[in-house]
Amino acid sequence: MEVRKGKEQILEAAASIAKITDIKPQIGLILGSGLGILADLIENPIVINYKDIAHFPVSTVEGHAGELVIGEVKGKQVVMMKGRFHQYEGYGVDTVTFPIRVMKQLGVETLIVTNAAGGINTSFEPGDLMVITDHLNMTGNNPLIGPNDPELGDRFPDMSTAYTRELRQLALQVAEAQNFAIREGVYAGLLGPTYETPAEIRMLRTLGADVVGMSTVSEVIVARHAGLKVLGFSCVSNMAAGILDQPLSHAEVMETTERVKAKFLNLVLGVIEKL
């Protein structure tokens, strides 16, 4: 069983970053497959490889660079994970969510998470962007299992508004101002790394999921435990298994995110500007 990282490890990781920069970011971003291009727009960026941060693992997935980027976006100080960790890589859920604890220690108050997801709602199309309204934790795990440190958060955190309502409304307003339709819906988080079977997709649709992916849920649970405000976006990179009767591939995910990156960038930048 994975040994949980506590306050000491959080402080050591934050100290690794503080040796390189004294910037105190207020906004944290975790970018999914193919969406790390937002890091290119950070002004005066300070790039820190994950291997240079105490207790950080290394991302192994194509499309995830494995770097922490700190700097300024639209006048706001931000810290950005260019590549996240997943349990399907063999990491425990505590390791996957550890960077959120470190972001909190650095001063982050608002977390923006993005992911590439398969569309379950048949009214969705590849390339659609979706504001996450809620999620289904289908991983069979919870990052808060085990001893609770009250300094880090409540033993029984409320998840009734896991995705902050005011931030969701702000995202909708920004999309409207930018003149494009944005979806809203429920994200189902599974372990992976296999894509879901058609039967699993039918089950998830029955349960109320609009999209499905292999990340985000555990990160959001820890963010809410830490008292962070959360805004989540999914890029519908493909339709889920059984909908279009075609095989699924990571290459398709990357191709779709590349196609919509300009729209995605403008949306996230517009939100950051108004925070």
N, C-alpha and C positions, 0 to 999 in steps of 0.2 A: 504494500500500500504506500502511496506517495506521502512523504512527510510534508505537512503544510508549512509554507513559509509565513513567518510571523512578522511582527513589527520590526525586529532587528534586521531581517533580510530586506524589508521594504526600505528602511533607512539607508542600508548599504547600497542598494541599487540607486536610490535618489542621490546619494553622495557621489556615485560614479559619474552621474550626469552633471552634478554641480561642479565637478572638477573641470568640466569642459565649457560649461556656460552657466551664467547666473540668471538667465531669463526665467521668469516665473509665469508659465503659461496658464491662461484661464480656460482654454478650450482644448479638449483632446479629441483626436480623430483616429479611428481604426478603419483602414481601407481594405476592401476585399479584392478578390481576383480581378486583375486588370485595371483596377481603379486607382492605383498608386500615382497616377499622373498628376493628381492634385498637388503632390509634393513639389512639382516643378514650378508652381506658382508662389511658393513661400519666399518672401523677401529676406535677404541676408540669412540664408539657411545654415544651420549647424547640423551636420549629418553625423550620427553616431551609430556605428555598427552594433547590432545586438550582442555580438561576442565581447564587446568592450564594456558591457553593463553587467554589474554583479548580479548573479542569479537569473539572468535572462537566458532562455534557450535560443535556438536558431531556427528560423522558418525554413522548411524544406520544399515548399510547394511552388511550382512554376507560376509566375505572376505575382509572387510575394517576395519583395526585394530583401527584407530582413534588416531594415534600418529605422532608426528613430530620427525624425527630422523636427528641429525646433526653430521657430522664427516667427515672422509676422505675416498675417494675411488680413487684408482690408483693415489695417490698423489694430488688429487684435493679436495678442501673443498666443501662439498655438504650439502644441506638441502632437506629432503625427506618427502613428505606427504605419510604416510602409511595408505591409505584410504582417499577418497575424499568425497565431499558433492554433492548431486544431488537435482535438483528442485523437483523430484518426492517424496523426503522425506518430502516435505512441506517447504523447504527453498526457500527464494527469490533468484533471480539471483545474487544480490549484495553479499549476504552471501556466495553463492557457490563460487564466484570468489575472495572473500576477501583475502584468503591466498596468492594469486599471488601478490597482493599489498604489503603484508607483506614481501614476499620473496624479492621483489624489494627493499624494505626499508633495508633489511638485507645485500644487496650487490649483489644479484643474477643478472647475465647478460644473462644466457642461461637457458631456461626451456625445460625439456624433459617430455613429457606427454605420458602415455600409457593407453590403454583401452582393454577390451575384447569386441569383436564386432561380430555381425552376418554377415556371408558372403552373399553378394548379387550377386557378379560376380560368375557365375557358373563354371568358371575355377579354383576358389579357393577351398581349402579343409580345414576342421577343423584342427587346428594346424599350419596353415600358419602364418607367421609374415608379416606385411605390413607396409611400410613407408608411412605415410600420405602425399599426395602431395597437397591436398586442402580439403575443407569441404563444406557441405551444411548445413546452419543453418535452420533447420526445427522445431525449438522449438517455434516459434511464439513470440520470445522475443529477446532482445539485452541488455547486461549488461551495455551499455553506454547510455541508454535512461535516460533522466533527465539532471539536471545541470552538466556542465563539469568543472572540476577543471584543469586549464591549467598547474598546477604544476604536475599533474598526467599523462597528455597526451593531444594530439590534439583533438579538437572537432570532426574532421572528419578523423580518421586514415585510412591510405591506407592498404587494405587487399589483394592486388594483389599477394603478396608473404607472406601469413600468416605463412607458414611453410618454414623456411629459406632454400634457395636452396643449399647453401654450406653445411649445416648440413645434408640435404637429401643425397647429393652426398657422404659425409663422411660415412653415414650409409650403403650405397650400397657398398662402398669400404671395409668396415669392414666385411660385410656379405660375400663378395667374398673371402676375405682373410681367413675367417673361413669356407669356402667351403660349404656354403648352399645357396639355392635360396631364395630370399626375394621378396615379392610382392611390388608393388607401386599402390596407388589408392586413391580414394576420399571417405572420411568418411562423412556419413550423421548423424547428431545429432538430435534426437527426445527427447521429454520430458519423455516418459515412464509413469508409470512403466509397462504397458502392453507391451508384445512383439507385433510386427507389424502384421497386417493381410497379407495374401497373396496378396491382391489387393494393399495394401500400398507398399509391396516389389516390385511389378511390376511397380508401379509409380516411386519409387526411382531408379530402374534400368533404366527406361526411362530418368530420369533426370541426369543420369551419376554417380550414387553412386555405389561404389564397396563393401562397408561394411556399417553397421548401428549400432548405439549404443545410449546410453542415457547420455553421458557426453562430456567432452573435448572442444566442440565448444565455449561455453561461456568463459571457462578458456583461450583459445587461443586468443579470441578477446581482453580480458583484458590484456593478456601478450603483445600483439602487441601494444595496446594502451599505455602500460607502457614502450615500447621500448625494450622489451626483444627479443632475438633470440629464435626461437621455433623449436623443433624437435618432431614429433609425431609418435608413433608406435601403431598399432592395432594387437592384437592377434585374429585371426579368431577362435572363440571358438565353433561355430556351424554354420550350414547353416541356412539362414533366412527362415521365414515361407513360405510354399508352394513349396520349392525346393525339399526336400526329403520326403515329406508327412509323417512327424512325429512330435509329440508335442515337444515344446521347454521348457527348464527348466534351472533354475540357477545352479542346480547340474551339468548339462552337461557343463556349462561354467566353473565351478570350476575344473571339471575333466580334461578338455582340457588344461587349463592353467597349471595345475599340470604336465601334460605330456610333455609340451614344455618348462618348466621353465628353464632347463639348457641351451637350445639354446637361449632363451630370455635373460637370465642373461649374457651370454658371449657376446651377441650383444651389450647390453647397456654398459657393462664394457669396451668393445673395443672402443666404441664411446667416453666414458668419458676419457679414457686414451689418446685419440688423440685431445681432446679439448684444 
